[in-house]
Amino acid sequence: MGQDSNIFSGLEDLGFTDISNIEIYKKPEKEKESEHKNKPKLTEDMFLYDKEITCPVCESTFSARTVKTSGYRMKKRDSDFYITYEIINPYFYDVILCNTCGYAAMKADFHKLRQFEIEGIQKNIASKWHGKKYPQIYDINIAIERYKLSLLNYSIIDSKASKKAMNCLKLSWLYRELGDTKNEELFRKNALIGFKDAYLNEATPIYGMDSFAIMYLIGELNRRSGNYDEALKYLGDVITSRIANKKIKEIAADQRDLIREELKNAETTEDISDADTTENKKKEGLLSKLFKSF
Ligand SMILES: [Zn+2]
């Protein structure tokens, strides 16, 4: 500020006495700020509405906070399919929970219950459920709690592996958002167990994924867990498939390249240290396998 007022000093005698506030450069940030003030600020609440739901377990009716279609504003997609959205995070509202009986499931599964599953929930969930009042806007910790309730329901009635796997994967994503790597890994490992089971035993599509997308995902989750051998096996099967679509083959190749790079770096470090440990031999074995396969 003080500097600005000195810029035109010395010109007073020439008739310019009131020029201390003149800026030589316009400040676009200021202009943008005032523009923003005129536009209505977008809030999470604007993208939510209450949807009336009838619980398939206790038949009570309740309203579920639901994200409007216009709220799905994608910002970026991670290599394990996690999508970051602008303004509102739709994953926060993915679990539908009946506050009367405690039945919870992800939106895609909520109404798909068989009679014996309903009975299982009545016996093992509803009988214990205390009830909880949630605020109108959910945060990440509420979302995690609701996904855990949903996972508990799936586990109690022994739902398909794919359901438990997807639920675990979403918990893993939320823990990543929190920077909690320990829990991210815990739920990623559990997701991996379920997706491998689903890949072998369930019909596709699974949550919109065909069998190649599932194979890719298993490969990528293995890569993230440091299981390079198994990751390369699944990614390789996608890459060499004749019928997988081009897009999934491309992203599989990208992730395979990341592993190759990682292994190359590990090899270089070994060369420098010139150590001949069992671990090094293991890595070499993995490398030769890698270059034979592709
Ligand atoms: Zn209910």
Residues whose N, C-alpha, C, O or C-beta is under 5 A from the ligand:
A	BS01	ZN	C55 V57 C58 E59 C98 T100 C101 G102 Y103
